[in-house]
Amino acid sequence: MATIPLKEVQEQFEKTIDGAIKKYDEQKSEKLKETIDGFNEKLDDMKQSVNKKIAAGEAEKNKDLKWGFKSLNDFTTAVFRAGKGSRQIDERLLDLEKKAAGDGLEVGDSDEGGFLVPTEFRRKLLDDALEKANFIGRCTVIPMATNSLSIPYIKDTSHSSDTVFGGVKMYWVAEEGSLTETKPAFGQITLVLKKAAGLCYATPEMIEDSPISVEPLIRKWFTDAMAWTLDDMILTGTGAGRPLGIKNAPCLVSVSGETGQTADTIVYENIVKMESRLNPTSEGGAIYVANKNTFPELATMSIKVGTGGVPVWIPANSAASGKPFQTLMGRPLVWSEHCESIGDPGDIYLADFGQYLIGQKVGNGLRFDTSMHLKFDYDQNAYRIIFRVDGQPAWVAARTPQNSSSTVSPFIALETR
């Protein structure tokens, strides 16, 4: 049902009142006069409501998300001085407490230097982390307003019996022939927010003697650590108290090595077989992710031609003078230390991260706090970052194609060699 804007309702009331006044002038009815007075009261209420909404909209539009601070460095320096017992606490910090309370946020304790970080700086920290992470930007991110979220899916794990969507099948029937009932099978994927937390310390000398260095240092430590952790969870998470990574996902397809293949090697046939197990709908989005120590094997792969072989991974000029390719089979190749060492399962993946779900607390789920009391006896300030997130593949199992016993998936890895 469509919602009529309050302004439009007000205009309709005004027209109704004008019509009623004309009738009153003609009939001089006391009852009609009471009706007009009642309409006027309601119209006044509506006008007040409209004016409040307009004022609230203007306030939100003009809201200073930095709350008077020029930079994160400006904010942290003010917090440090307040925590050191300065007689004059920066008025922007005191104003920050009032604004935070008005927004329904948790108010920092100014006696302990625990002021909230302004909204603009919280977003900047998270944005920096996501830009440095290799994988989360490729994943499907789902905002979560609650701690858990159940997502329905279709159990489409096999097409071998001519069915799709977990049981839907079409039949060819003769005229007046009876129809056979089929139906899809459904399940649920549940995301439950987990908490990732980081903690570091900064000495008063660092803040007081060289305040310019505080902002880039704090941002670099936290954003790099968060990016590193996000990448690690997407690849290797166990699902126990943390997200489920593709390495431990039940939908992961593992490709065996070649007969007689030397240990700790990667051969061209391995890559070809990985490609053959990729689900066709992931062709456009899949990339390779590998440990950097696989580079010597990838760079020297060859394809057999008669009794000899031809290199398959050489730049336009030569392997030595040209820049090494950052693609494999035409797909981007990303190096990651979270991949296992050469020869172990997970040393190289073929993955469509668009089929990986990231549940993220609405508002980015990021908290950033500071306190001088945790390490008071060491004369250090503590900085803490907390990020609430969950993740797992959108597939609960690999799929068996119609005319093949070899399963396919958006996530492929090599077995031990």
Order of alpha helices (4+ residues) and beta strands (2+ residues): alpha-alpha-alpha-alpha-alpha-beta-beta-beta-beta-alpha-alpha-beta-alpha-beta-alpha-beta-beta-beta-beta-beta-beta-beta-beta-beta
